Amino acid sequence: MSGAWATALAALLLVVVLLAAVVRPWGWPEAVIAVPAAVVAIATGLLPLDRAWQEAEQLGPVIGFLAAVLVLAQLCDDEGLFRACGAWMARAARGHPRRLLPQVFVVASAVTAVLSLDATVVLLTPVVFATAARLGARPTPHVYACTHLANTASLLLPVSNLTNLLAFAASGLSFTRFAALMALPWLAAIAVEYVVLRRFFVTDLDAGASPPAAVEAPAVPVFALATLAGTLAGFVLASAVGIGPAWAAFAGAAVLAVRALVKRRTTVRALVRSAAVPFLAFVLALGIVVRALVDHGLADALGRLMPSGTGLAALFTIAALAAVLANVINNLPAVLVLLPLAAAIGPAAVLAVLLGVNIGPNLTYAGSLATLLWRQIVRDHDSDVDLGEFTRLGLLAVPATLTVSVLALWASLAVIGV
């Protein structure tokens, strides 16, 4: 199949997949719609079987890494890591709800960078709800910080976000060079987010509260922390010897899994469930559907908008284009579409795309899958997200954060080089 009909069908399949991911009719997993859509793309000839297989081979290591990190994060939660984080935040802010926000920023930024944005959304957000209640603080500013930092604070490491892994593979950079180049944009973006959220939620942060009860400090999960440190070292070592980061993540998850199984803290079924297999199938199917649309016109259309250089103006253009596209078709499809175009320009362009697809989704609910998941967790805690409030905050935070982070990237490239 080719021509306008092929483009229309590919676009329709992507729209259906994304709408199903946002709405999740009857509570179905995202894969229930995405996998049949991928089958339709192959069966109709939109994407030949060999091209689909190539896409699966490209996404395979990324999906394997995601599975390992999800298991690793759940096992860290089982070890008490997030409870310990909540107790630390409560002790540091005791009696002063306004002091909780910087603690949340520190913890959420660290968790996102090391354990990925999914850990911040799924595991840390409930802890932040509980900590705010313990302090008598209004939860809204701190819960919003979780979703904004799940996206923004995922800039630092190749392993912090699924989009980062894809960009890391396309950039040709080493693990340490990637982290060095993104360190300044990461810090700058977090700083801007903090200023914006603190001013936006000034009334909530100043609200009084009843005196909190004494907080008992849980035992520090030393073994889990040591395993995380070893896993991070493994990422660096694996990159140095040309091995994918998935192997280091699998090793870290295996160490904690064996310990948990021996101590009967988990089961094989629980480990498999924590890997979120339906979501992994969704990621693969989404990649195939996006590839079909890319091959039938989208790449050519976006190619005409991409600048050819990597100067400051070009970096701004690339990041802005990526941010807009992330809010139109979600950040995962956006990075899949833009990376081949950016890789042809160079690593600087790839990193600019990453700024756009990681920071841009804070503007709308549909910008990232993490934000959709966060919204569901908020509802599970008998709260809801006001669309107007979410959008107003995004309109303040995203342009400012993206501008400062692009400037920081440009400075890092000038000092460090690629």
C-alpha positions as CSV (number, residue, x, y, z in Angstrom):
1,M,0.0,0.0,0.0
2,S,1.3,3.5,-0.9
3,G,0.1,7.0,-1.5
4,A,-2.4,9.2,0.2
5,W,-4.5,6.2,1.4
6,A,-1.5,4.6,3.1
7,T,-0.7,7.9,4.9
8,A,-4.3,8.3,6.0
9,L,-4.5,4.7,7.3
10,A,-1.2,5.0,9.2
11,A,-2.3,8.3,10.8
12,L,-5.7,6.8,11.7
13,L,-4.0,3.8,13.4
14,L,-1.7,6.1,15.4
15,V,-4.7,8.3,16.5
16,V,-6.7,5.3,17.6
17,V,-3.8,3.8,19.6
18,L,-3.1,7.1,21.3
19,L,-6.8,7.8,22.1
20,A,-7.1,4.3,23.6
21,A,-4.0,5.0,25.7
22,V,-5.5,8.2,27.0
23,V,-9.1,7.0,27.6
24,R,-8.3,3.3,28.3
25,P,-11.9,2.1,27.5
26,W,-13.3,-0.4,30.0
27,G,-10.0,-0.2,31.9
28,W,-8.3,-2.1,29.1
29,P,-4.4,-2.1,29.0
30,E,-3.0,0.1,26.3
31,A,-1.8,-3.0,24.4
32,V,-5.3,-4.3,23.8
33,I,-5.7,-1.7,21.0
34,A,-2.1,-1.1,20.1
35,V,-1.2,-4.7,19.3
36,P,-4.1,-5.2,16.8
37,A,-3.2,-1.9,15.2
38,A,0.3,-3.0,14.7
39,V,-1.0,-6.3,13.1
40,V,-3.2,-4.2,10.8
41,A,-0.2,-2.1,9.7
42,I,1.7,-5.2,8.8
43,A,-1.2,-7.2,7.3
44,T,-2.2,-4.3,5.0
45,G,1.3,-3.8,3.8
46,L,1.7,-0.4,5.4
47,L,4.8,-1.8,7.0
48,P,6.5,-4.8,5.4
49,L,7.3,-7.6,7.7
50,D,11.0,-7.2,7.4
51,R,10.7,-3.5,8.3
52,A,8.5,-4.4,11.3
53,W,11.2,-6.9,12.3
54,Q,13.9,-4.3,12.1
55,E,11.9,-2.0,14.3
56,A,11.4,-4.7,16.8
57,E,15.1,-5.4,16.8
58,Q,15.8,-1.8,17.4
59,L,13.3,-1.5,20.3
60,G,14.1,-4.8,21.8
61,P,17.0,-3.7,24.0
62,V,15.1,-0.6,25.1
63,I,12.1,-2.7,26.1
64,G,14.3,-5.2,27.9
65,F,15.9,-2.4,29.9
66,L,12.5,-0.9,30.8
67,A,11.3,-4.3,32.1
68,A,14.4,-4.6,34.3
69,V,14.1,-1.1,35.7
70,L,10.4,-1.5,36.5
71,V,11.3,-4.7,38.5
72,L,14.3,-3.0,40.1
73,A,12.1,-0.1,41.2
74,Q,9.4,-2.3,42.6
75,L,12.0,-4.4,44.6
76,C,13.5,-1.2,46.0
77,D,10.0,-0.2,47.1
78,D,9.6,-3.7,48.8
79,E,12.9,-3.1,50.6
80,G,11.5,0.1,52.1
81,L,13.4,2.7,50.0
82,F,10.4,4.9,49.3
83,R,9.1,4.7,52.9
84,A,12.5,5.9,54.0
85,C,12.4,8.7,51.6
86,G,9.0,9.8,52.9
87,A,10.2,9.7,56.5
88,W,13.2,11.8,55.6
89,M,11.1,14.4,53.8
90,A,8.7,14.6,56.8
91,R,11.6,15.0,59.3
92,A,13.3,17.6,57.2
93,A,10.0,19.7,56.9
94,R,8.5,19.0,60.3
95,G,6.1,21.7,61.4
96,H,6.7,23.7,58.3
97,P,4.6,22.5,55.3
98,R,6.3,25.0,53.0
99,R,9.6,23.3,53.6
100,L,8.3,20.0,52.1
101,L,8.5,21.3,48.5
102,P,12.3,21.4,48.3
103,Q,12.5,18.0,49.9
104,V,10.1,16.6,47.3
105,F,12.2,18.2,44.5
106,V,15.4,16.6,45.8
107,V,13.9,13.1,46.2
108,A,11.9,13.2,43.0
109,S,14.8,14.4,40.9
110,A,17.1,11.7,42.3
111,V,14.5,8.9,41.9
112,T,13.7,10.0,38.4
113,A,17.3,10.2,37.3
114,V,18.3,6.8,38.9
115,L,15.2,4.7,38.7
116,S,13.4,6.4,35.8
117,L,10.3,8.5,35.7
118,D,8.0,5.6,36.2
119,A,9.3,5.0,39.7
120,T,8.6,8.7,40.5
121,V,5.0,8.5,39.2
122,V,4.0,5.1,40.4
123,L,6.0,4.7,43.7
124,L,6.9,8.1,44.9
125,T,3.6,10.0,44.3
126,P,1.7,7.9,46.8
127,V,4.5,8.5,49.4
128,V,4.3,12.2,48.8
129,F,0.5,12.1,49.4
130,A,1.1,10.3,52.7
131,T,3.9,12.6,53.7
132,A,1.8,15.8,53.0
133,A,-1.1,14.3,55.0
134,R,1.3,13.5,57.9
135,L,2.6,17.1,57.9
136,G,-0.9,18.7,57.4
137,A,0.3,20.2,54.2
138,R,-1.9,20.7,51.1
139,P,-0.8,17.9,48.7
140,T,-1.4,19.7,45.4
141,P,2.0,21.5,45.0
142,H,4.0,18.5,46.0
143,V,2.0,16.1,43.8
144,Y,2.3,18.4,40.8
145,A,6.0,18.5,41.5
146,C,6.1,14.7,41.1
147,T,4.6,14.7,37.6
148,H,6.6,17.7,36.4
149,L,9.9,16.3,37.7
150,A,9.1,12.8,36.3
151,N,9.4,14.5,32.9
152,T,11.8,17.3,33.4
153,A,14.2,15.6,35.8
154,S,14.6,12.6,33.4
155,L,17.1,14.5,31.3
156,L,20.3,13.5,33.2
157,L,21.1,9.9,32.4
158,P,20.5,7.6,29.4
159,V,18.5,5.3,31.8
160,S,16.2,7.9,33.3
161,N,13.5,7.7,30.6
162,L,12.5,5.5,27.7
163,T,13.0,8.4,25.4
164,N,16.6,8.8,26.7
165,L,17.4,5.3,25.9
166,L,16.3,5.8,22.3
167,A,18.2,9.0,22.1
168,F,21.3,7.5,23.7
169,A,21.3,4.8,21.0
170,A,20.9,7.3,18.2
171,S,23.5,9.8,19.6
172,G,26.6,7.6,19.5
173,L,27.7,9.2,22.8
174,S,29.1,7.2,25.7
175,F,27.2,7.0,29.0
176,T,29.4,9.4,30.8
177,R,29.6,11.9,27.9
178,F,25.8,11.9,27.7
179,A,25.5,12.5,31.4
180,A,28.1,15.3,31.3
181,L,26.4,17.1,28.5
182,M,23.0,16.9,30.1
183,A,24.0,17.7,33.7
184,L,23.7,21.5,33.3
185,P,20.4,21.4,31.4
186,W,19.1,19.0,34.1
187,L,20.1,21.3,36.9
188,A,18.8,24.4,35.1
189,A,15.5,22.8,34.2
190,I,14.9,21.7,37.8
191,A,15.7,25.1,39.2
192,V,13.2,26.8,36.9
193,E,10.6,24.3,37.7
194,Y,11.1,25.0,41.4
195,V,10.8,28.8,41.0
196,V,7.6,28.4,38.9
197,L,5.9,25.9,41.2
198,R,6.8,27.8,44.3
199,R,5.3,31.0,42.9
200,F,2.3,29.3,41.3
201,F,1.3,27.5,44.5
202,V,2.2,30.2,47.0
203,T,-1.2,30.1,48.7
204,D,-1.2,26.3,49.1
205,L,2.3,26.4,50.4
206,D,1.5,29.1,53.0
207,A,-1.6,27.3,54.3
208,G,-1.6,26.5,58.0
209,A,-1.9,23.0,59.3
210,S,-2.3,21.1,62.6
211,P,1.0,20.1,64.3
212,P,2.3,16.9,62.8
213,A,2.9,13.8,64.9
214,A,6.4,12.6,65.6
215,V,7.9,10.7,62.7
216,E,9.6,7.5,63.3
217,A,12.5,6.8,61.0
218,P,12.3,3.4,59.3
219,A,15.5,1.4,58.8
220,V,17.6,2.7,56.0
221,P,17.5,0.0,53.2
222,V,21.3,-0.3,53.0
223,F,21.3,-3.3,50.7
224,A,18.9,-1.7,48.2
225,L,21.0,1.5,48.2
226,A,24.2,-0.5,47.7
227,T,22.6,-2.4,44.8
228,L,21.5,0.8,43.2
229,A,25.0,2.2,43.5
230,G,26.4,-0.9,41.9
231,T,23.8,-0.8,39.1
232,L,24.8,2.8,38.3
233,A,28.4,1.8,38.2
234,G,27.4,-1.0,36.0
235,F,25.8,1.4,33.5
236,V,29.1,3.3,33.2
237,L,31.2,0.1,32.9
238,A,28.8,-1.4,30.4
239,S,29.0,1.7,28.2
240,A,32.8,1.7,28.4
241,V,33.0,-1.8,27.1
242,G,30.2,-1.5,24.5
243,I,27.6,-3.5,26.4
244,G,24.0,-2.3,26.5
245,P,22.7,-0.8,29.8
246,A,19.9,-3.4,29.9
247,W,22.5,-6.0,31.2
248,A,23.5,-3.8,34.1
249,A,19.8,-3.2,35.0
250,F,19.1,-6.9,34.8
251,A,22.0,-7.6,37.1
252,G,20.7,-5.1,39.7
253,A,17.2,-6.5,39.5
254,A,18.5,-10.1,39.7
255,V,20.4,-9.3,42.9
256,L,17.4,-7.8,44.7
257,A,15.1,-10.5,43.2
258,V,17.1,-13.4,44.6
259,R,17.3,-11.7,48.0
260,A,13.6,-11.0,48.0
261,L,12.7,-14.6,46.9
262,V,15.0,-16.1,49.6
263,K,13.5,-14.0,52.3
264,R,10.0,-14.7,50.9
265,R,9.2,-11.0,50.4
266,T,8.1,-11.6,46.8
267,T,7.1,-14.3,44.4
268,V,7.9,-15.1,40.8
269,R,4.4,-14.1,39.8
270,A,4.8,-10.7,41.6
271,L,8.2,-10.2,39.8
272,V,6.6,-10.9,36.4
273,R,3.7,-8.5,37.2
274,S,6.0,-5.7,38.2
275,A,7.6,-6.0,34.7
276,A,4.4,-4.6,33.2
277,V,4.4,-7.0,30.2
278,P,1.2,-5.5,28.7
279,F,2.9,-2.0,28.7
280,L,6.0,-3.5,27.1
281,A,3.8,-4.9,24.4
282,F,2.2,-1.5,23.9
283,V,5.6,0.2,23.5
284,L,6.6,-2.4,20.8
285,A,3.3,-2.1,19.0
286,L,3.4,1.7,19.2
287,G,6.8,1.7,17.6
288,I,5.6,-0.4,14.7
289,V,2.6,1.9,14.1
290,V,4.8,5.0,14.3
291,R,7.3,3.5,11.8
292,A,4.4,2.9,9.4
293,L,3.5,6.6,9.5
294,V,7.1,7.7,9.3
295,D,7.6,5.7,6.2
296,H,4.5,7.1,4.6
297,G,5.1,10.8,4.6
298,L,5.6,12.1,8.2
299,A,9.4,11.9,8.0
300,D,9.4,14.0,4.8
301,A,7.1,16.6,6.3
302,L,9.1,17.0,9.5
303,G,12.4,16.9,7.5
304,R,11.4,20.2,5.9
305,L,11.0,21.8,9.3
306,M,14.3,20.6,10.8
307,P,17.2,23.0,10.6
308,S,20.5,21.7,9.2
309,G,22.9,23.1,11.8
310,T,23.4,22.9,15.6
311,G,23.8,26.6,16.5
312,L,21.8,28.1,19.3
313,A,18.9,29.1,17.0
314,A,18.8,25.6,15.5
315,L,18.8,24.0,18.9
316,F,15.9,26.2,19.9
317,T,14.0,25.2,16.7
318,I,14.6,21.5,17.2
319,A,13.6,21.5,20.9
320,A,10.5,23.6,20.2
321,L,9.5,21.3,17.3
322,A,9.9,18.2,19.6
323,A,7.9,19.8,22.4
324,V,5.0,20.6,20.1
325,L,5.0,17.2,18.5
326,A,5.1,15.5,21.9
327,N,1.9,17.3,22.9
328,V,0.3,16.5,19.6
329,I,1.1,12.8,19.3
330,N,2.7,12.0,22.7
331,N,6.4,12.1,23.5
332,L,7.2,8.5,22.7
333,P,5.9,8.5,19.1
334,A,7.5,12.0,18.8
335,V,11.0,10.8,19.7
336,L,10.6,7.8,17.4
337,V,9.7,10.1,14.5
338,L,12.4,12.8,15.2
339,L,15.4,10.8,16.1
340,P,16.3,9.5,12.6
341,L,16.2,13.1,11.4
342,A,18.2,14.5,14.3
343,A,20.8,11.7,14.2
344,A,21.6,12.7,10.6
345,I,22.4,16.2,11.9
346,G,24.5,15.1,14.9
347,P,24.5,14.3,18.6
348,A,23.7,18.0,19.6
349,A,20.4,17.8,17.6
350,V,19.6,14.5,19.2
351,L,20.0,16.0,22.7
352,A,17.9,19.0,21.7
353,V,15.1,16.6,20.6
354,L,15.4,15.1,24.1
355,L,14.9,18.4,25.8
356,G,11.7,19.0,23.8
357,V,10.2,15.5,24.3
358,N,11.0,15.4,28.0
359,I,10.1,18.9,29.1
360,G,7.3,19.6,26.6
361,P,4.9,17.0,27.9
362,N,4.3,19.1,31.1
363,L,2.0,21.2,29.0
364,T,-0.8,18.7,28.4
365,Y,-2.2,15.4,29.9
366,A,-1.5,13.5,26.7
367,G,2.1,14.7,26.4
368,S,3.6,11.7,28.1
369,L,2.4,8.3,29.2
370,A,3.8,9.0,32.7
371,T,1.5,12.0,33.0
372,L,-1.5,9.9,32.1
373,L,-0.5,7.3,34.7
374,W,0.1,10.1,37.3
375,R,-3.4,11.4,36.8
376,Q,-4.9,7.9,37.5
377,I,-2.8,7.7,40.7
378,V,-4.1,11.1,41.8
379,R,-7.7,9.9,41.2
380,D,-7.0,6.8,43.2
381,H,-6.2,9.1,46.2
382,D,-9.7,10.7,46.0
383,S,-8.3,13.7,44.3
384,D,-8.5,15.0,40.8
385,V,-6.5,17.2,38.5
386,D,-8.1,20.5,37.3
387,L,-7.4,20.8,33.5
388,G,-7.3,24.6,33.7
389,E,-4.8,24.6,36.6
390,F,-2.7,21.9,34.9
391,T,-2.6,23.9,31.7
392,R,-1.9,27.3,33.3
393,L,1.0,25.8,35.2
394,G,2.3,24.2,32.0
395,L,2.1,27.4,30.1
396,L,4.2,29.1,32.7
397,A,6.7,26.3,33.3
398,V,7.3,24.7,29.9
399,P,8.5,27.7,27.8
400,A,10.7,29.0,30.6
401,T,12.2,25.6,31.4
402,L,12.7,24.7,27.8
403,T,14.4,28.1,27.0
404,V,16.8,27.8,30.0
405,S,17.6,24.2,29.3
406,V,18.4,24.8,25.6
407,L,20.8,27.6,26.6
408,A,22.4,25.3,29.2
409,L,22.8,22.6,26.5
410,W,24.4,25.1,24.1
411,A,26.8,26.1,26.8
412,S,27.6,22.5,27.7
413,L,28.3,21.7,24.0
414,A,30.6,24.7,23.8
415,V,32.6,23.7,26.8
416,I,32.6,19.9,26.6
417,G,32.0,19.2,23.0
418,V,30.6,16.1,21.4
